[in-house]
Amino acid sequence: MKRMLVYIILLLSLTVNVFNIFAQGKQDIGDIETRQIVVMEGDTLWGIAQKNMDDDSDIRDYIYQIQELNAMDGANLIPGETIMVPSAQ
């Protein structure tokens, strides 16, 4: 019985640790200041990121933030649509 309790505690501990490892990789975008831009013909997420991000930022992280802010599954943009981008800080 004690052995079973030890296994359960170890399993719960392992589960919590794995969850924390994955949670650390995600960014919390709830408190990011944003602004809206209108997508123009030929715009890409990469190009929008280059125009709007800080010099210190990682472009991949900035693109990820744009995708999260706009609930985007991919990188498809439609000319004329308005999207939110993180404001440069």
Buried (B, 14 or more C-beta within 10 A) or exposed (E): EEEEEEEEEEEEEEEEEEEEEEEEEEEEBEEBEBEEBEBEEEBEBEEBBEEBBEEEBEEEEBBBBBBBBBEBEEEEBEEEEEBBBBEBE
